[in-house]
Amino acid sequence: MPAHALFEEHLELFDERGGPRTLSVGAGPVGMTAALLLAHYGIDTVLLEKNETTSNLPRAIAIDDEYMRLLHRVGLGDAIRGHTSKPFGIHFISPFGLRLVEVPGFVTPNGFGNRNAVLQPVFEKILLQGLRRTRAAKVRFGAEVTGLRQSDEGVTLEVKERGQIRQLSVSYLLGCDGARSYVRSALQISFEGKRIDAPHLVVDLAEFPDQADYSRFFCNPKRPVNSIPGPYGGRRLEFMLLADDDHGAIVSDAGIQSLVDKHTPYAGTKLSIIRRAIYGFSERIAQRLQEKRAYLLGDAAHVMPPFGGQGMNSGARDAANLSWKIAGVLRGCLNPKILETYEQERRRHIRQIVDYSVWIGKLANIRSLPLALLRDVLLGALNSIPPVRRFFSSMRYMPKPYFDAGFVGTGPSKDNFIGRMLPLLHVIGDAGGAVSLDDITGPSFALVGFDVAPSELVALSRQGSWPAIAPLLVCISEKERELREAVLCVRPGDDRCKAIVALHSGKVAAIRPDGYVACLASIESFQPASRNLDQFIQPMVREKSHGAM
């Protein structure tokens, strides 16, 4: 059965180009982000969602700097910026009103705020608008996957839509269908972990007098409360529930008003409630993230308590890591072996960020008064030490994405960016005016020379397996360089770029399509340092593709 037979004749997926190469299940933020990225790389994909519309509930609230940078790369940065709060920090407040830890909102080396609040229903609609602007991605609501089987050539799905069940075959499947994932269940992948016995009442308010640009963790053992900034002047309040709470009464208007009056500094405030819900939290990670040609992303792959604000952001990292690899395989310039690096590169950070979220929750939600006092004394003492205070204020306690296995070369990781995302750099070309390096490289691989001769960069790009992916060549230097047609020569456009060029003068960075640095070495040592990448670039199998890298 042809792929488009799944749908009505006037709603064919890709017209004359045939069916999709990839399929994502679940049109939440992670599923739509994955589809956007695949479309960004020129890969035809379809997104199926069993619900009839995007979500109308403000579940996820925080977008971090890396996710914002990703959205900018796919052309949605301006669209989302007007619907987010300014960057917000975190304050841990003792029962006596003392600030134990203060983290300000700040702009990170990724060029965006450390955390930005967003209303999920609005965010999903912006993602959907982005998808509908591209012919490479199609979204089908009211389409539920009811069957799944795999072969060496691809994945075949049974999809129920408008009362009919039909089949659709694709090369790769992305399961982005949430914590109760059908895809994960169909693949018989266990969801390892445990439930956390600390339910919370979550209340979203349209407006609230607390307009502070930071989360307030009121660490009172009588009833811990978290107050989180929202966009448009709104606020989210999270109240820990106690064993003797009547859940039916506490979610009522009167119950919520009583909680606000007793446990926040804003007693008597008239509340404008958008949503109220009682949540129990879990920490779980799928036993594996891949089964042949099917992959798990987002909540289908991992769930965590919300206290670190990293659930949706971790899912976005999954999508960013996997999408360019699938695109490269489908285009024939990458070995299918590279798809195995998704698990290699993501699992460690997933584990770290789940543990971090659990730790933040335990720290804020201590119920024992003696333990709470001990926590407050220790944090107060540590915060009085300038280096520790700077450690807290810059959020260096939160695990940052980093990998030393997978699509990555060798080198002294302490001294460079290997396995990390390159900071957002601004450069100036002949036309004048600073632009970001992300805008220049787009969806491509890039070899970026820091103060190297363009001729050397051209020669390097012709060695080993690099011709197979035809990387974009960029030289960044304050010096006048001879122009070569194959190389874009630019000057540093900001102080960070100048500092990085000075620090790594004479070196070349191999930048992956997701912005991570695969290799950073001098011209002389670049080939041996990047040799591990050859096994992934030299393709063994070429699949028919609709695009070129």
Number of C-alpha atoms within 10 A of each C-alpha: 9 10 17 19 15 20 15 9 10 7 13 16 26 18 12 7 10 14 20 24 22 27 29 26 27 30 28 22 26 29 27 27 28 29 32 30 26 28 22 22 25 22 28 27 28 25 25 24 22 18 14 10 13 19 17 12 14 18 17 19 23 28 25 21 22 23 23 23 20 21 21 18 19 18 15 18 15 10 16 17 15 12 18 21 22 22 22 23 24 21 22 22 20 22 17 10 11 13 18 21 21 21 19 19 21 19 15 16 16 19 17 20 22 24 28 25 25 25 22 21 17 18 23 21 16 17 23 21 13 18 22 14 10 14 15 23 27 24 20 21 16 15 22 21 21 14 16 19 13 19 10 8 12 17 20 18 20 18 22 18 18 10 9 10 16 18 18 21 24 20 21 22 28 25 25 32 26 23 16 11 18 21 25 28 12 12 17 11 17 14 21 13 15 11 12 13 9 17 16 19 19 22 20 25 19 16 19 19 13 17 13 14 20 22 23 21 26 25 26 22 20 15 17 21 26 22 23 25 29 29 18 15 15 23 23 23 24 22 22 21 20 15 9 6 9 11 15 8 11 17 19 12 13 11 15 21 17 14 17 20 14 13 16 14 11 13 13 11 12 12 16 13 17 14 15 20 13 16 15 13 17 20 19 22 22 20 15 16 24 22 14 16 19 23 25 30 27 25 23 27 31 27 25 27 25 20 18 18 19 24 24 23 21 28 27 25 23 26 27 21 23 25 26 27 28 24 26 28 25 26 21 24 26 27 21 21 16 20 25 16 18 20 18 16 22 20 20 13 18 24 16 15 22 24 17 20 20 20 15 15 17 13 16 22 23 19 18 12 13 11 13 20 16 12 18 23 14 12 17 17 13 16 20 12 11 10 11 15 19 14 14 19 20 18 19 11 10 14 15 13 19 17 20 16 13 20 27 25 24 20 18 10 14 7 9 18 19 26 23 18 20 21 19 17 21 23 21 18 15 9 7 11 10 16 15 15 22 21 13 15 21 17 22 20 21 24 27 25 29 26 22 22 22 23 15 13 21 17 10 19 20 12 10 16 20 18 14 17 20 16 20 20 21 25 22 27 23 16 11 11 16 10 12 12 8 13 20 17 26 23 23 23 21 14 11 15 21 19 12 15 21 14 13 18 16 17 21 27 25 25 23 24 22 24 26 23 24 26 28 29 24 17 18 13 13 20 19 12 18 21 15 18 21 18 15 22 24 20 20 14 14 15 15 11 16 15 14 14 20
